Amino acid sequence: MKGTERPQSYFVIGESRTNADNAITKIYGSFYLAFEVDGGTEEVLAFECTHTLELTEQFLRKLFLGKKFSEIDRWLERELECRYGGSSRRAVLTAYRDALKRYHSMRAGEGQQEEMNRPR
């Protein structure tokens, strides 16, 4: 990447814990959401998560794909309460917020990198 060019996309993962008796915890130890986010529009381009049932990932993918990553927090908690009956509901919200924090950190790092590359 040159100078002030933005990356075409960002890959970011969020992590959280589920209940000790949850199958995801027993198999994976943690719950992960993975996002590919467009560097210009912030649109979620791709999504995957740890899951035991394929339908869980399919359902969550429909919620996230095509949405503006940094604005999902505005509606996610309400949407999960109304539509997601899985025991990992709180873990989904926590993992998204962890991913969002990491995303903002990466974006903030861009500005620092640009400053370091600026001629003096």
SELOSE-321414 format. One record per atom (N, C-alpha, C, O): residue number from 1; residue in three letters; x, y, z. Coordinates in nm, 2 decimals. Atoms other than C-alpha are relative to their C-alpha. Layout:
% residues N
    i   aa      px      py      pz
  NUM  ALA       X       Y       Z
...
% end
This chain:
% residues 120
    i   aa      px      py      pz
    1  MET    0.08   -0.12    0.00
    1  MET    0.00    0.00    0.00
    1  MET    0.09    0.12    0.00
    1  MET    0.19    0.13    0.07
    2  LYS   -0.08   -0.13    0.01
    2  LYS    0.13    0.35   -0.09
    2  LYS   -0.07    0.11    0.08
    2  LYS   -0.19    0.12    0.09
    3  GLY    0.05   -0.12   -0.07
    3  GLY    0.10    0.66    0.12
    3  GLY   -0.13    0.00    0.07
    3  GLY   -0.15   -0.07    0.17
    4  THR    0.13   -0.01   -0.07
    4  THR   -0.26    0.74    0.20
    4  THR   -0.10   -0.09   -0.06
    4  THR   -0.22   -0.08   -0.03
    5  GLU    0.09    0.10    0.05
    5  GLU   -0.42    0.45    0.01
    5  GLU   -0.06   -0.07    0.11
    5  GLU    0.01   -0.12    0.20
    6  ARG    0.07    0.09   -0.10
    6  ARG   -0.68    0.27    0.21
    6  ARG    0.00   -0.14   -0.04
    6  ARG    0.00   -0.17   -0.16
    7  PRO    0.01    0.14    0.04
    7  PRO   -0.68   -0.10    0.23
    7  PRO   -0.14   -0.03   -0.07
    7  PRO   -0.24    0.04   -0.04
    8  GLN    0.13    0.03    0.06
    8  GLN   -0.95   -0.26    0.01
    8  GLN   -0.10   -0.06    0.10
    8  GLN   -0.22   -0.03    0.09
    9  SER    0.08    0.05   -0.11
    9  SER   -1.08   -0.45    0.31
    9  SER    0.08   -0.03    0.12
    9  SER    0.20   -0.04    0.12
   10  TYR   -0.05    0.04   -0.13
   10  TYR   -1.02   -0.53    0.67
   10  TYR   -0.05   -0.13    0.05
   10  TYR   -0.17   -0.16    0.02
   11  PHE    0.04    0.13   -0.06
   11  PHE   -1.03   -0.87    0.84
   11  PHE    0.00    0.02    0.15
   11  PHE    0.11    0.06    0.21
   12  VAL    0.00   -0.03   -0.14
   12  VAL   -1.14   -0.84    1.20
   12  VAL   -0.08   -0.11    0.07
   12  VAL   -0.18   -0.16    0.02
   13  ILE    0.07    0.11   -0.08
   13  ILE   -1.24   -1.10    1.47
   13  ILE   -0.03    0.06    0.13
   13  ILE    0.04    0.13    0.19
   14  GLY    0.04   -0.03   -0.14
   14  GLY   -1.43   -1.05    1.79
   14  GLY   -0.02   -0.13    0.07
   14  GLY   -0.05   -0.23    0.02
   15  GLU    0.01    0.12   -0.09
   15  GLU   -1.42   -1.29    2.08
   15  GLU   -0.08    0.02    0.12
   15  GLU   -0.09    0.14    0.17
   16  SER    0.07   -0.01   -0.12
   16  SER   -1.64   -1.36    2.37
   16  SER   -0.02   -0.14    0.06
   16  SER    0.02   -0.24    0.00
   17  ARG    0.02    0.13   -0.07
   17  ARG   -1.74   -1.64    2.61
   17  ARG   -0.15   -0.03    0.00
   17  ARG   -0.23    0.06    0.00
   18  THR    0.14    0.04   -0.02
   18  THR   -2.06   -1.84    2.62
   18  THR   -0.02   -0.07    0.13
   18  THR    0.08   -0.08    0.21
   19  ASN    0.03    0.08   -0.13
   19  ASN   -2.22   -2.03    2.91
   19  ASN    0.09   -0.12    0.00
   19  ASN    0.12   -0.18   -0.10
   20  ALA   -0.09    0.11   -0.01
   20  ALA   -2.00   -2.31    3.04
   20  ALA   -0.06   -0.13   -0.06
   20  ALA    0.01   -0.22   -0.10
   21  ASP    0.06    0.12    0.05
   21  ASP   -2.26   -2.57    2.94
   21  ASP   -0.04    0.01   -0.15
   21  ASP   -0.10   -0.08   -0.21
   22  ASN    0.03   -0.02    0.15
   22  ASN   -2.29   -2.43    2.58
   22  ASN    0.09   -0.09   -0.08
   22  ASN    0.21   -0.10   -0.05
   23  ALA   -0.08    0.09    0.09
   23  ALA   -2.17   -2.67    2.31
   23  ALA    0.12    0.08   -0.06
   23  ALA    0.22    0.02   -0.08
   24  ILE   -0.11   -0.08    0.06
   24  ILE   -1.96   -2.39    2.15
   24  ILE    0.11    0.01    0.10
   24  ILE    0.23    0.00    0.06
   25  THR   -0.11   -0.01   -0.10
   25  THR   -1.77   -2.34    2.48
   25  THR    0.07   -0.14    0.02
   25  THR    0.19   -0.14    0.03
   26  LYS   -0.06    0.14   -0.01
   26  LYS   -1.72   -2.72    2.51
   26  LYS    0.09   -0.03   -0.11
   26  LYS    0.20   -0.10   -0.09
   27  ILE   -0.08    0.03    0.12
   27  ILE   -1.59   -2.75    2.16
   27  ILE    0.12    0.10   -0.03
   27  ILE    0.23    0.05   -0.05
   28  TYR   -0.09   -0.10    0.04
   28  TYR   -1.41   -2.42    2.09
   28  TYR    0.07    0.08    0.12
   28  TYR    0.18    0.13    0.10
   29  GLY   -0.06   -0.08   -0.12
   29  GLY   -1.35   -2.26    2.44
   29  GLY   -0.05    0.14    0.00
   29  GLY   -0.07    0.20    0.10
   30  SER    0.05   -0.14    0.01
   30  SER   -1.46   -1.92    2.31
   30  SER   -0.09    0.01   -0.12
   30  SER   -0.10   -0.09   -0.21
   31  PHE    0.09   -0.02    0.12
   31  PHE   -1.71   -1.78    2.06
   31  PHE    0.06    0.11   -0.08
   31  PHE    0.10    0.22   -0.03
   32  TYR   -0.07   -0.10    0.09
   32  TYR   -1.57   -1.59    1.76
   32  TYR   -0.09    0.04   -0.11
   32  TYR   -0.17   -0.04   -0.17
   33  LEU    0.07   -0.05    0.12
   33  LEU   -1.73   -1.37    1.49
   33  LEU    0.12    0.06   -0.08
   33  LEU    0.20    0.13   -0.03
   34  ALA   -0.10   -0.05    0.09
   34  ALA   -1.51   -1.30    1.19
   34  ALA   -0.07    0.08   -0.11
   34  ALA   -0.17    0.04   -0.17
   35  PHE    0.05   -0.09    0.10
   35  PHE   -1.58   -1.01    0.95
   35  PHE    0.10    0.04   -0.10
   35  PHE    0.22    0.07   -0.06
   36  GLU   -0.08   -0.08    0.10
   36  GLU   -1.44   -0.88    0.62
   36  GLU   -0.08    0.12   -0.02
   36  GLU   -0.19    0.12   -0.06
   37  VAL    0.07   -0.13    0.01
   37  VAL   -1.52   -0.51    0.60
   37  VAL    0.06    0.08   -0.11
   37  VAL    0.19    0.10   -0.11
   38  ASP   -0.05   -0.08    0.11
   38  ASP   -1.49   -0.29    0.29
   38  ASP    0.07    0.12    0.06
   38  ASP    0.01    0.19    0.15
   39  GLY   -0.08   -0.12   -0.05
   39  GLY   -1.22   -0.02    0.35
   39  GLY   -0.06    0.13   -0.03
   39  GLY   -0.03    0.23    0.04
   40  GLY    0.05   -0.13    0.04
   40  GLY   -1.42    0.25    0.18
   40  GLY   -0.14    0.02    0.06
   40  GLY   -0.17    0.13    0.11
   41  THR    0.14   -0.02   -0.04
   41  THR   -1.79    0.19    0.26
   41  THR   -0.03   -0.06    0.13
   41  THR   -0.14   -0.03    0.19
   42  GLU    0.02    0.07   -0.13
   42  GLU   -1.75   -0.02    0.58
   42  GLU   -0.11   -0.11   -0.01
   42  GLU   -0.15   -0.16    0.09
   43  GLU    0.09    0.10    0.02
   43  GLU   -1.99   -0.27    0.43
   43  GLU    0.06   -0.14    0.04
   43  GLU    0.17   -0.16    0.01
   44  VAL   -0.04    0.13   -0.03
   44  VAL   -1.97   -0.62    0.57
   44  VAL    0.00   -0.09   -0.12
   44  VAL   -0.11   -0.11   -0.18
   45  LEU   -0.01    0.08    0.12
   45  LEU   -1.85   -0.83    0.28
   45  LEU   -0.01   -0.15    0.02
   45  LEU   -0.06   -0.22   -0.06
   46  ALA    0.00    0.14   -0.03
   46  ALA   -1.81   -1.17    0.44
   46  ALA   -0.01   -0.02    0.16
   46  ALA    0.03    0.07    0.23
   47  PHE    0.02    0.03   -0.14
   47  PHE   -1.89   -1.33    0.78
   47  PHE    0.01   -0.14    0.03
   47  PHE   -0.04   -0.23   -0.05
   48  GLU    0.00    0.14   -0.05
   48  GLU   -1.82   -1.65    0.97
   48  GLU    0.00    0.01    0.15
   48  GLU    0.04    0.11    0.21
   49  CYS   -0.01    0.01   -0.15
   49  CYS   -1.85   -1.76    1.33
   49  CYS    0.02   -0.14    0.04
   49  CYS   -0.01   -0.24   -0.03
   50  THR    0.00    0.13   -0.05
   50  THR   -1.79   -2.05    1.55
   50  THR   -0.14   -0.04    0.03
   50  THR   -0.22    0.04    0.08
   51  HIS    0.14    0.04   -0.02
   51  HIS   -2.10   -2.26    1.57
   51  HIS    0.00   -0.15    0.01
   51  HIS    0.09   -0.22   -0.04
   52  THR    0.02    0.14    0.00
   52  THR   -2.23   -2.61    1.63
   52  THR   -0.11   -0.04   -0.10
   52  THR   -0.11   -0.15   -0.15
   53  LEU    0.11    0.02    0.10
   53  LEU   -2.54   -2.57    1.41
   53  LEU    0.03    0.09   -0.12
   53  LEU    0.04    0.21   -0.10
   54  GLU   -0.02   -0.08    0.12
   54  GLU   -2.49   -2.45    1.05
   54  GLU   -0.10    0.11   -0.01
   54  GLU   -0.07    0.22   -0.06
   55  LEU    0.11   -0.10    0.00
   55  LEU   -2.82   -2.26    1.08
   55  LEU    0.03    0.12    0.08
   55  LEU   -0.01    0.23    0.04
   56  THR   -0.04   -0.12   -0.08
   56  THR   -2.67   -2.04    1.35
   56  THR    0.08    0.10   -0.09
   56  THR    0.05    0.22   -0.09
   57  GLU   -0.09   -0.09    0.08
   57  GLU   -2.40   -1.91    1.11
   57  GLU   -0.08    0.06   -0.12
   57  GLU   -0.07    0.18   -0.15
   58  GLN    0.08   -0.05    0.11
   58  GLN   -2.65   -1.88    0.82
   58  GLN   -0.09    0.12    0.05
   58  GLN   -0.10    0.22   -0.02
   59  PHE    0.09   -0.11   -0.06
   59  PHE   -2.89   -1.67    1.04
   59  PHE    0.08    0.12    0.03
   59  PHE    0.04    0.23   -0.01
   60  LEU   -0.08   -0.12   -0.03
   60  LEU   -2.62   -1.44    1.17
   60  LEU    0.06    0.06   -0.12
   60  LEU    0.07    0.19   -0.13
   61  ARG   -0.05   -0.06    0.13
   61  ARG   -2.47   -1.40    0.82
   61  ARG   -0.10    0.09   -0.06
   61  ARG   -0.07    0.20   -0.11
   62  LYS    0.11   -0.08    0.06
   62  LYS   -2.81   -1.27    0.70
   62  LYS   -0.01    0.14    0.07
   62  LYS   -0.04    0.24    0.01
   63  LEU    0.00   -0.13   -0.07
   63  LEU   -2.80   -1.01    0.98
   63  LEU    0.11    0.09   -0.03
   63  LEU    0.08    0.22   -0.04
   64  PHE   -0.12   -0.09    0.01
   64  PHE   -2.45   -0.88    0.91
   64  PHE    0.03    0.04   -0.14
   64  PHE    0.07    0.15   -0.17
   65  LEU   -0.04   -0.03    0.14
   65  LEU   -2.39   -0.91    0.53
   65  LEU   -0.07    0.13   -0.05
   65  LEU   -0.19    0.14   -0.04
   66  GLY    0.05   -0.12    0.06
   66  GLY   -2.43   -0.58    0.35
   66  GLY   -0.03    0.12    0.09
   66  GLY   -0.06    0.22    0.04
   67  LYS    0.02   -0.11   -0.09
   67  LYS   -2.46   -0.37    0.66
   67  LYS    0.13    0.08    0.03
   67  LYS    0.24    0.03    0.01
   68  LYS   -0.12   -0.09   -0.03
   68  LYS   -2.23   -0.08    0.76
   68  LYS    0.05   -0.05    0.14
   68  LYS   -0.02   -0.03    0.24
   69  PHE   -0.06    0.06   -0.12
   69  PHE   -2.00   -0.24    1.02
   69  PHE   -0.01    0.09    0.12
   69  PHE   -0.05    0.04    0.23
   70  SER    0.00   -0.09   -0.12
   70  SER   -1.97    0.06    1.25
   70  SER   -0.13    0.04    0.05
   70  SER   -0.14    0.10    0.15
   71  GLU    0.13   -0.04   -0.04
   71  GLU   -2.34    0.11    1.26
   71  GLU   -0.09   -0.12    0.06
   71  GLU   -0.20   -0.09    0.10
   72  ILE    0.07    0.11   -0.04
   72  ILE   -2.45   -0.24    1.35
   72  ILE   -0.04    0.01    0.15
   72  ILE   -0.14   -0.04    0.19
   73  ASP    0.03   -0.01   -0.14
   73  ASP   -2.43   -0.16    1.72
   73  ASP   -0.13    0.07    0.04
   73  ASP   -0.19    0.05    0.14
   74  ARG    0.13   -0.08   -0.02
   74  ARG   -2.73    0.07    1.68
   74  ARG   -0.12   -0.09    0.01
   74  ARG   -0.22   -0.05    0.08
   75  TRP    0.12    0.09    0.01
   75  TRP   -2.97   -0.22    1.62
   75  TRP    0.02   -0.14    0.04
   75  TRP   -0.07   -0.21    0.05
   76  LEU   -0.02    0.15   -0.02
   76  LEU   -2.80   -0.55    1.70
   76  LEU   -0.06   -0.05    0.12
   76  LEU   -0.12   -0.16    0.12
   77  GLU    0.05    0.05   -0.12
   77  GLU   -2.90   -0.59    2.06
   77  GLU   -0.15   -0.02   -0.01
   77  GLU   -0.21   -0.12    0.03
   78  ARG    0.15    0.01    0.02
   78  ARG   -3.27   -0.52    1.98
   78  ARG   -0.04   -0.11   -0.09
   78  ARG   -0.13   -0.19   -0.07
   79  GLU    0.03    0.11    0.10
   79  GLU   -3.26   -0.75    1.68
   79  GLU    0.02   -0.14    0.05
   79  GLU   -0.06   -0.23    0.03
   80  LEU   -0.02    0.13   -0.06
   80  LEU   -3.11   -1.03    1.87
   80  LEU   -0.11   -0.04    0.10
   80  LEU   -0.15   -0.15    0.11
   81  GLU    0.10    0.03   -0.10
   81  GLU   -3.36   -1.00    2.15
   81  GLU   -0.13   -0.04   -0.07
   81  GLU   -0.21   -0.13   -0.02
   82  CYS    0.13    0.03    0.07
   82  CYS   -3.65   -1.01    1.90
   82  CYS    0.01   -0.13   -0.08
   82  CYS   -0.10   -0.19   -0.10
   83  ARG   -0.01    0.10    0.10
   83  ARG   -3.52   -1.27    1.66
   83  ARG    0.09   -0.12    0.02
   83  ARG    0.08   -0.22   -0.04
   84  TYR   -0.10    0.10   -0.02
   84  TYR   -3.24   -1.48    1.80
   84  TYR   -0.02   -0.07    0.13
   84  TYR    0.00   -0.02    0.24
   85  GLY    0.03    0.08   -0.12
   85  GLY   -3.33   -1.76    2.05
   85  GLY    0.11   -0.09    0.05
   85  GLY    0.09   -0.17    0.14
   86  GLY   -0.11    0.09   -0.04
   86  GLY   -2.99   -1.92    2.08
   86  GLY    0.05    0.05    0.13
   86  GLY    0.04    0.16    0.17
   87  SER   -0.05   -0.03   -0.13
   87  SER   -2.82   -1.94    2.41
   87  SER    0.13    0.09    0.00
   87  SER    0.17    0.14    0.10
   88  SER   -0.12   -0.08    0.02
   88  SER   -2.52   -1.75    2.27
   88  SER   -0.04    0.15   -0.04
   88  SER    0.05    0.22   -0.09
   89  ARG    0.04   -0.14    0.04
   89  ARG   -2.72   -1.42    2.22
   89  ARG    0.10    0.10    0.06
   89  ARG    0.14    0.19   -0.01
   90  ARG   -0.09   -0.10   -0.06
   90  ARG   -2.51   -1.22    2.47
   90  ARG    0.14   -0.02   -0.06
   90  ARG    0.21    0.09   -0.07
   91  ALA   -0.13    0.02    0.06
   91  ALA   -2.19   -1.38    2.33
   91  ALA    0.01    0.07   -0.14
   91  ALA    0.11    0.12   -0.17
   92  VAL    0.00   -0.06    0.13
   92  VAL   -2.29   -1.26    1.98
   92  VAL    0.02    0.15    0.01
   92  VAL    0.11    0.21   -0.06
   93  LEU   -0.01   -0.15   -0.02
   93  LEU   -2.33   -0.90    2.10
   93  LEU    0.14    0.04    0.05
   93  LEU    0.20    0.13    0.00
   94  THR   -0.13   -0.03   -0.05
   94  THR   -2.01   -0.91    2.30
   94  THR    0.11   -0.02   -0.10
   94  THR    0.20    0.07   -0.11
   95  ALA   -0.10    0.03    0.10
   95  ALA   -1.81   -1.06    2.02
   95  ALA    0.00    0.11   -0.11
   95  ALA    0.11    0.15   -0.16
   96  TYR    0.01   -0.11    0.10
   96  TYR   -1.94   -0.80    1.77
   96  TYR    0.07    0.13    0.06
   96  TYR    0.15    0.19   -0.01
   97  ARG   -0.06   -0.12   -0.06
   97  ARG   -1.84   -0.52    2.01
   97  ARG    0.15   -0.01    0.02
   97  ARG    0.22    0.09    0.00
   98  ASP   -0.14    0.02   -0.01
   98  ASP   -1.50   -0.67    2.06
   98  ASP    0.06    0.02   -0.14
   98  ASP    0.17    0.09   -0.16
   99  ALA   -0.04   -0.02    0.13
   99  ALA   -1.46   -0.68    1.68
   99  ALA    0.00    0.15   -0.04
   99  ALA    0.09    0.19   -0.11
  100  LEU    0.01   -0.14    0.03
  100  LEU   -1.58   -0.32    1.65
  100  LEU    0.12    0.08    0.06
  100  LEU    0.17    0.17    0.00
  101  LYS   -0.11   -0.07   -0.07
  101  LYS   -1.32   -0.21    1.90
  101  LYS    0.13   -0.02   -0.07
  101  LYS    0.21    0.07   -0.09
  102  ARG   -0.13    0.03    0.08
  102  ARG   -1.04   -0.39    1.71
  102  ARG    0.00    0.07   -0.13
  102  ARG    0.10    0.12   -0.18
  103  TYR    0.01   -0.07    0.13
  103  TYR   -1.17   -0.24    1.38
  103  TYR    0.04    0.15    0.02
  103  TYR    0.12    0.20   -0.06
  104  HIS   -0.03   -0.14   -0.03
  104  HIS   -1.16    0.11    1.53
  104  HIS    0.15    0.02    0.03
  104  HIS    0.21    0.12   -0.02
  105  SER   -0.14   -0.01   -0.03
  105  SER   -0.81    0.05    1.66
  105  SER    0.09   -0.01   -0.13
  105  SER    0.18    0.06   -0.15
  106  MET   -0.07    0.02    0.13
  106  MET   -0.69   -0.07    1.31
  106  MET   -0.02    0.13   -0.08
  106  MET    0.08    0.18   -0.14
  107  ARG    0.02   -0.12    0.08
  107  ARG   -0.85    0.24    1.15
  107  ARG    0.08    0.12    0.06
  107  ARG    0.13    0.20   -0.01
  108  ALA   -0.07   -0.11   -0.07
  108  ALA   -0.69    0.47    1.41
  108  ALA    0.15   -0.02   -0.04
  108  ALA    0.22    0.08   -0.05
  109  GLY   -0.14    0.03    0.03
  109  GLY   -0.35    0.30    1.33
  109  GLY    0.03    0.05   -0.14
  109  GLY    0.15    0.08   -0.16
  110  GLU   -0.03   -0.06    0.13
  110  GLU   -0.39    0.41    0.97
  110  GLU    0.05    0.14    0.00
  110  GLU    0.14    0.18   -0.07
  111  GLY   -0.04   -0.14   -0.01
  111  GLY   -0.37    0.77    1.06
  111  GLY    0.14    0.02    0.06
  111  GLY    0.21    0.10    0.01
  112  GLN   -0.14   -0.01   -0.06
  112  GLN   -0.06    0.71    1.27
  112  GLN    0.10   -0.04   -0.11
  112  GLN    0.21    0.02   -0.11
  113  GLN   -0.09    0.05    0.10
  113  GLN    0.10    0.52    0.98
  113  GLN    0.02    0.11   -0.11
  113  GLN    0.13    0.13   -0.15
  114  GLU   -0.01   -0.11    0.10
  114  GLU    0.02    0.81    0.74
  114  GLU    0.09    0.11    0.05
  114  GLU    0.16    0.17   -0.02
  115  GLU   -0.09   -0.10   -0.06
  115  GLU    0.18    1.05    0.98
  115  GLU    0.14   -0.03    0.00
  115  GLU    0.23    0.05   -0.03
  116  MET   -0.14    0.05    0.00
  116  MET    0.49    0.84    1.00
  116  MET    0.06    0.00   -0.14
  116  MET    0.18    0.03   -0.16
  117  ASN   -0.05    0.01    0.13
  117  ASN    0.51    0.82    0.62
  117  ASN    0.01    0.14   -0.07
  117  ASN    0.07    0.16   -0.18
  118  ARG    0.00   -0.14    0.05
  118  ARG    0.47    1.20    0.57
  118  ARG    0.14    0.05   -0.01
  118  ARG    0.22    0.04    0.09
  119  PRO   -0.14   -0.06    0.01
  119  PRO    0.79    1.37    0.44
  119  PRO    0.02    0.11    0.10
  119  PRO   -0.08    0.19    0.12
  120  ARG   -0.03   -0.10   -0.10
  120  ARG    0.96    1.60    0.68
  120  ARG    0.09    0.11   -0.06
  120  ARG    0.13    0.20    0.01
% end
